[in-house]
């Protein structure tokens, strides 16, 4: 697995996002708690299983924060993702890894205003490319972009951004991005529609 992210600090955060998705997958398919999965990833040196020689460390605090927050806010995050998906598609019906990527991206967009939205989106698209060779990365891009817009996140917002809408705190905010993947010309699978 290889992530195309330059710079050592950026690679640590990118590696953390890759680990987050794998940890969320583990949470989704097992009865384990977030803390148990986090401990296992840290104890077993998760990076030894990654085939990217440039990835020698990951941002463990970021990893723990995102895994715990996604698990705690899952219903609100799922509502926000569902609002951004095409009308015929629901997060619960997505493949587990794809669902994990979207939940993690939705959390970061809703809570990490110190990180520019385009960085969050691009890195989760890169994570999608690490796992999928089809149209799933385009779906991740469309859904996360729609969520960012519905939250009032600009492309290069960062430390100075305000938090106008946080779907992880209010289910009513999820309606703002209704059907945006569909509006972007995609059908429920993320494929481009014709005509």
C-alpha positions in Angstrom: 0.0 0.0 0.0 1.5 3.3 -1.0 0.2 6.9 -0.3 1.3 9.7 -2.6 1.8 12.4 0.0 5.0 14.5 0.1 6.9 15.7 3.3 7.5 13.7 6.5 5.0 15.6 8.6 2.3 15.2 6.0 3.3 11.5 5.6 2.7 11.0 9.3 -0.8 12.4 9.1 -1.5 10.5 5.9 -0.3 7.3 7.6 -2.5 8.0 10.5 -5.5 8.4 8.2 -4.7 5.0 6.5 -4.5 3.4 10.0 -7.8 5.2 11.0 -9.6 3.6 8.1 -8.2 0.2 8.9 -9.1 0.6 12.6 -12.6 1.7 11.7 -12.9 -1.4 9.4 -11.9 -3.5 12.4 -14.5 -1.8 14.6 -17.2 -2.3 12.0 -16.6 -6.0 11.6 -15.8 -6.9 15.3 -17.3 -6.4 18.7 -14.1 -4.6 19.9 -14.2 -1.2 21.5 -12.4 1.8 20.0 -9.8 1.8 22.8 -9.1 -1.9 22.3 -8.5 -1.4 18.6 -6.4 1.7 19.1 -4.3 -0.2 21.7 -3.8 -3.2 19.4 -2.7 -0.9 16.5 -0.2 0.9 18.6 1.1 -2.2 20.4 1.4 -4.4 17.3 3.3 -1.6 15.4 0.7 -1.3 12.6 3.3 0.2 10.3 5.2 -3.1 10.0 2.3 -4.3 7.9 2.5 -1.4 5.4 4.6 -2.0 2.3 5.5 1.7 1.8 9.2 2.0 2.9 8.8 5.8 3.2 6.2 5.5 5.9 8.2 5.0 9.1 5.9 6.7 11.6 2.4 7.9 12.0 0.6 10.6 14.0 -0.7 8.4 16.9 -2.6 11.2 18.6 -4.5 12.1 15.4 -5.1 8.4 14.8 -6.6 7.9 18.3 -8.7 11.1 18.1 -10.3 10.2 14.8 -11.0 6.6 15.7 -12.6 7.5 19.0 -14.6 10.4 17.6 -16.0 8.5 14.6 -17.1 5.7 16.9 -18.7 8.1 19.3 -20.4 10.2 16.6 -21.3 7.4 14.1 -25.0 8.1 13.9 -24.6 11.8 13.2 -21.7 11.2 10.8 -23.7 8.6 8.9 -26.6 11.0 8.6 -24.3 13.7 7.1 -22.8 11.2 4.7 -26.2 9.9 3.7 -27.3 13.4 2.9 -24.3 13.8 0.6 -24.8 10.4 -1.2 -27.0 9.9 -4.2 -30.6 9.3 -3.2 -30.5 5.6 -3.9 -27.4 4.9 -1.8 -27.0 4.8 2.0 -23.8 4.5 4.0 -24.9 1.3 5.7 -25.0 -0.4 2.2 -21.5 0.7 1.2 -18.5 -1.6 1.3 -17.0 -1.5 4.8 -13.7 0.2 3.8 -15.5 2.8 1.7 -17.9 3.5 4.6 -14.9 3.8 7.0 -13.2 6.3 4.6 -16.3 8.5 4.4 -17.0 8.5 8.1 -13.4 9.5 8.9 -13.4 12.2 6.3 -16.8 13.5 7.5 -15.5 13.7 11.1 -12.4 15.6 10.2 -14.3 18.0 8.0 -16.8 18.6 10.8 -14.3 18.9 13.7 -10.8 19.7 12.4 -11.1 23.3 11.2 -7.3 23.7 11.8 -6.7 21.4 8.8 -7.7 22.8 5.3 -10.7 21.0 3.8 -8.9 20.3 0.6 -6.1 18.5 2.5 -8.6 16.3 4.3 -10.4 15.5 1.1 -7.3 14.8 -0.9 -5.8 12.6 1.7 -8.9 10.5 2.0 -9.1 10.2 -1.8 -5.5 8.9 -1.6 -6.5 6.4 1.0 -9.4 5.3 -1.3 -6.8 4.9 -4.1 -4.7 2.7 -1.8 -7.7 0.3 -1.5 -9.7 0.6 -4.7 -8.9 0.7 -8.3 -12.4 1.6 -9.6 -14.6 4.6 -9.2 -14.7 4.6 -5.4 -12.1 7.4 -5.1 -14.3 9.6 -7.2 -17.2 8.9 -5.0 -15.1 9.7 -1.9 -14.1 13.0 -3.6 -17.7 13.9 -4.5 -19.2 13.1 -1.1 -16.5 14.8 1.0 -16.5 17.8 -1.3 -20.3 18.1 -0.9 -19.9 17.7 2.9 -17.3 20.4 3.0 -19.5 22.8 1.0 -22.5 22.1 3.2 -20.4 22.9 6.3 -19.2 26.2 4.7 -15.6 24.9 4.4 -13.5 26.6 1.7 -10.8 24.9 -0.2 -8.0 26.4 1.8 -9.6 27.1 5.1 -7.5 26.3 8.1 -6.8 27.7 11.5 -8.9 30.8 10.9 -12.0 29.0 9.7 -15.2 29.1 11.8 -17.5 26.2 12.4 -20.9 27.2 10.9 -22.4 23.7 10.7 -21.1 20.6 12.5 -23.2 17.5 11.3 -21.6 15.5 14.1 -23.4 17.7 16.6 -26.7 18.3 14.8 -28.6 16.0 12.6 -30.6 18.9 11.1 -27.4 20.2 9.4 -27.1 17.0 7.3 -30.0 18.1 5.1 -27.9 20.9 3.6 -26.0 18.5 1.3 -28.9 16.3 0.2 -28.3 14.5 -3.0 -25.0 16.2 -3.9 -23.3 13.2 -5.3 -26.4 12.7 -7.5 -26.3 16.4 -8.4 -22.6 15.9 -9.4 -23.8 13.6 -12.1 -23.2 10.3 -10.4 -25.5 7.4 -9.9 -25.7 5.5 -6.6 -22.5 3.5 -7.3 -20.5 6.7 -8.1 -20.6 6.1 -11.8 -21.1 9.1 -14.1 -24.6 9.2 -15.5 -25.2 9.9 -19.2 -27.6 12.5 -20.5 
